[in-house]
Amino acid sequence: MSWYGYEKRKAKERKGIHVGGSGAPDYIRGDTHGEVKAWSRRMGKTAVRNEVLKGRNEIVSKSGFTDEAITYAERYRPDLRLIHSNTVVKPRRREKSSKSSLGDLLILGFGALFILSLLGNNQKPQSNKSYMY
């Protein structure tokens, strides 16, 4: 199978629309822009970085990725998904949701109460003593 046929097949498997072309992603699925590489050698860190700089969210490689490329993607590109054939090598890591847990709210509440109590204690006490001069 040619590289073009491999691209089209992977775009269909990933449920995307095959686009291709120079500088364009190989497939698009919603907000996801994917790149398919049918190379005989594994994809290195530099090639992964270049694709990310072009705006790719998913990279499918026929022969896999080097350890440096996987380490780079895990450390610096949490929104990138690396796929070797049909196996996800590095899943997309999303940031924590904005929903706060009960523990976070309790800590925040106690911190606010502590700060308010410190502010209330900084006032000088008023005395009823009158001084004669």
N, C-alpha and C positions, 0 to 999 in steps of 0.2 A: 504494500500500500504506500502511496506517495505521501509526502508531508501534508499536502493539501487535503487529501482524503482523511488523514488522521485528524487534522484540525476540524473538519466538518463533523466527523463522527463524535469527537469529544465535545464539541459545542452542542450537539444534539443530546448526548448523554448528560451533560450538565444543565439541560433544559434552557439553553440560551439561544439567541439568534446569531447565526454565523455572520460576521461582518468582514473580517480580514482586511487586507490592504496595507499599504505602507504607512506606518505610524499609528494605525488604528488598532484597537483591540481585536482579538480573534473572535470573541463572542461577547454579547451583552445580555445580561439577565437582570432586569430592574436597575438597581444602582451598582451592580457588580460588573466590573470590566475584567474579562479573563484573557489570558494569554496561553497559547498551547505551543509547546516546544517538542518537536519530533527529532531531537538530536540523538546521535549515537553515543555521546558522552554525557555525563551528569552535569547538571547546571550548577555553576559556581556562584560565589557570593557577589561578584561584580555583575554578572548577568542578572541576578535577582534584583540587585540594587537598581540597575538601569531600568528594569521593567517597573519597579515601584515608582521611580521618578517619572515615568510616563503615565502613572495613574492606575496601574493594574491592582485589583483586589485579590485575584486568584491567579495562580500560575500552575498549569498542568504540564508535567514533564514526562516524556516517554521513558527516559532512562534514569530518572531520579534527580536527587540534589546532593551536593557535597555536604559534609558535616559543618563546614564553615558557613555555608548558605543557610542551613537550618538554624544554626546558632545566631546568626545575624538577624534572621527573621523573627526568632523568638524574643530576642533582646530589644531590637529597635523598631520592629514593625508588627505590633500586636493585631492590627486589622488585616493582615495578609494571610491568605490560606495557601499552603503548598500542597499539591496533589501529585502523587506518583501513580500513574495508571488510574486505578479506582480507589486507591488508599490515600486517606488524608494524612500526610506526614506531619504537618503543623496546622492544627485548627486555629480558627480565628479567635482571638481573645478579646472579648468586649470588656469595656470598663464597667465597674459596678453601677448598678442602677441608682437613680437619684432618690429612691425610696429609703428613708432612714429606718433603722431598726429601733426597737424599744430601748435597747441598751444605749444607743447613741443619744436618744432623746433624754434618758435619765441622766447621763453624764453631763449633757449640755444644761439641763435644768439645775442640777446641783452646782455646777460651775457658776451659773448666773446668780443663784442664791448666795453663794459664797462671796462673790464680788459685791453684791448689793449690801451684804452684812458688813463688809470692810468699809464701804463708802459711808454707811450709817454710823460707824464707830469713830470716824475721823473728826466729828464735830466736837468742839470743846464743851464740856458740861457747864451749864449756867448755874452760878451760885447765887444765893440770896444774901450773901454777906455784903454789907456796905462798908466801905473804908472811909475813915475820916482823915483828912489831911490838914 
